[in-house]
Amino acid sequence: MRHDKVGSVMTAEVVRAEHGTPFKEVARLLADRRISGLPVVDEDDKVVGVISETDLMVRRTTVPGPFGLSGPRRRPRFAELTSRTRRQAAKGTARTAGQLMTSPAVTVRAEATIAEAARAMTQRHVDRLPVVDEEDRLVGIVTRHDLLQVFLRPDADIQEEVVEQVLVRTLWLRPRAVDVSVVEGVVTLDGTVERRSEAQIAVSMTRQIDGVVAVVDKLASRFDDSRLEPDEQALHGVADGRLHRR
């Protein structure tokens, strides 16, 4: 089955900063390019961190008030002594990208699937991922918006892949053995297959196809092999039955 890779949707021309890039230059890059974050690279173009708009806003929240006053000093509480709090405090006085960035960066390889990248974004609560090669050098960047493009895949393309990859190549069925219809990314599988396990495989594989929103299972089977022992299943191979290709 074909799964779109991160490399197929990433942006190859990446706005980046270096460790010594001044704070104001970072802010200018984000504003001029209308982006909400960027990677920081070293002299070998390896990703060493990332900067987001939130990192810059930390600086604003720590600016002293009028006449240099920042409010009454108070004794720090235990919760304020955590490593995260210390990092936030350091960003409040950052002058360069290296001092401002969050490190290590969450990255992804170009050959990773769209699903893997989406999972990483969700688990790490980030909106973008620098894309790196096998030596961790920056080759692109992928955003949540980029990943959402997979759901704009035409229904006709999805239908063609279900028939060719699932029915014909995997289950060895004739193309019209099962009725496949796709509306707004929702795939309906309707018909009768020889074995119950074939129906389960068809539904499971269809769900994994890029652009599929949901699968409506209307498949019936002539033979329920779900409770058979492995040796018994072997007697009823995938190539059995009148629906399969001759």
N, C-alpha and C positions, 0 to 999 in steps of 0.2 A: 504494500500500500504506500501511496505517496503522502508524506507529511511535509508541509512547508517548513523550511528551516529558517532560523533567525537571519541567516545571511541573505535570504530572499526578500526580507522586508526592512532590514536595517538601513540607516542612513550612513553612507560611507564617508562623506565629508563632515568631519566632526569638529565642532567648536570646542577648543580645549584650553587649559591653562597649564602653566608650569609651576613648580614649587615656589619660585620667587616672584610670580606675577602679583603686582600690587593689588590691594583690596579694591581700589576704585576701578582698575582695569577689569577685574572680574565682574563688578557691578555693571560696567559699560558693555561688556560682552553679552551678559544676560539681557540687558535692556535693548541693545541694538539688534540682536538676533531673535528677540522675542522668545526666549527659551527659559525654562525654569530650573535648569541645572546643567552642569558640565563636568567632564572628568578632568583630573589633574594627572599629568604624566611626568616621568623623569627624563633624563637626557637620552635614554634608550627608547623613549616612547612607550614605556611600560606604565600601565595604570597604577597609581599609588594612592588614589583617593578620589572622592567626588565632592562637588559643592552644589548645594541647592539654594533656592531663594530663602528658605528657612534659616540656613546658616548665616546669610547676610543680615536677616532680620534680628538675629540674636544681638548683633552689634548695636542695632538701634535701641533695643530694650535696655541696654546697659549704659546708654549715654547719660551723663550727669545732667541734673536739672539746672535751672537758672543759677548764675553765680557759682557754678561748679558744684552745687549741692546735689547729692543723689538720695537724699532722705536720711533719716536718722540711722546710725549704725546699730546693728543688733547682733546678738550672739548667734552664730550659725547653729542650726539644729542638726541632729545626726543625719537626717535624710539629705541635707544639703552637702554632706561630705562624701557622697558617692562619687565613683569615677565619672559617671555621666554628668553630674553637676560640675565637676572640675573641668571637664572638657567644654561644657557650655560656657563656663566662666572664661576659659582661655580664648574661645572664639569671640567673646565680647571685646577683647583687646587685640584681635588679629589684625595684622597689617598686610599679610601676604596670603596667597592661595594655600600654601603649605600649612600655615597656621589655622586657616579657616576650614580646610577640608575635613571630611569624615573618612577615616581610614581604619581598616582596609576596605576597599571598594567591593561591592557586590557586582560581579561580572558574569558574562555568559559567552560561550563559544559560538562561532558562526554556524557550526554544524548542529547545534542544539535545536530541538523542535520548538515550534510556537508554544505548545503546551508546557514544555519545560521552562521556557522563559516566563510565561504567565504565572506559573507556580512559584518561581523564584521571586517575582515582583510582589505577589500576594503575601508570601511568607515573610519577606523582609520589609514589607511596607514601603516600597520605593516605586517611583513612577517611570524610571528609565534605567537601563542597564548598559554600561559600556560593553562593547563586543570585542573580544580579544582573540589572538591566535594562540597556537600551542606554546609560544614563548611569552605570553601575557602582554604582547604589544597591541596597542589600540588599532582596530581596523574598522570600527563603526560604532554606532549607538542605536539602540532600539527603545521605543517608548510604548506606553500602554496604547496610544493611538495607533501605532504601527501594528501591534498585535491584533487590534480589533478589525483590521482590514480583512483578515481571514474570513470573517463572518459576512463580508460583502461578496463572497464568491457566488457566481450565478447558479441558480437551481439546476440548470441544464448540465453544468460541469459536474455538480455533485451527483446527479442521477447517472451520468455516464461512468463515473468512477465506481459507484455502487455496483452497477451491472458488470463492468469489466473486471474490477479487482476482487469483489466479494463473491458474486455469483459464478462468474466464468472461471477465473484463475484459482480461486481458493476452494470453492465447493464443486467445481466442475459441472455446473448446471448449464442448461441452455440459457441464452440471454433473456428469453421470454418465459422462463420457468416460473418466475416470481414477478408480480407486477410491482414496479418501483415508481413511486410518484414523489415529487419534491415541491413543496410550496413554502416560500420564505424560510428555507433551510430546514424545515421539518420533513423528514423522510418517512413515508408510509410503505411498509413491506406487506404485501397482500398475496396470499396464495397457499399452496400446499406443497410441502417438501416431503422427502421420503422418511427422514429421521428427525426426532425432536432435537437432537444435538446439532443438526445442521441449521435449524431455525435459531437456536441460541447463538451459534457462531455468526450467522448473518446479522443478527441484531447487534451483537457485541462489536463486530468489526465496523459496521456502519456508523456506530456512535463515535468511532475514533477518526473518521474521515474529516478532513479540514472543512470547516464551514457548516457542519451539521449542528443544528440547534437542538433537535430532539428526534427520537425515532418512535414511530407508532407501529407496534408489533401486531399484525393481523395474520400471522403465519400459523398454519395448522400443519400437522405431520401425520403420516400414515402409521408410523411405528415409533413408540416411545422407548428409546434406548437409554433414558437418563438413569435407570436403576440397574442396568446390566453390569455384570462384572467385566473387566477389561478383555478377557478372552472371548466373551460373548459378543462384545462390541466389534471385535475384529472380524467376526463372521458376517457382519453387516457393514461393509466398507462404504466409504463415501461415494465410490463409483457405482453402487447398487442403485436400482430403481429406474423407472421409465423417464424421469425428468432429467437425468444426467446425459451429458454429451456422449455420442457413440463414435 
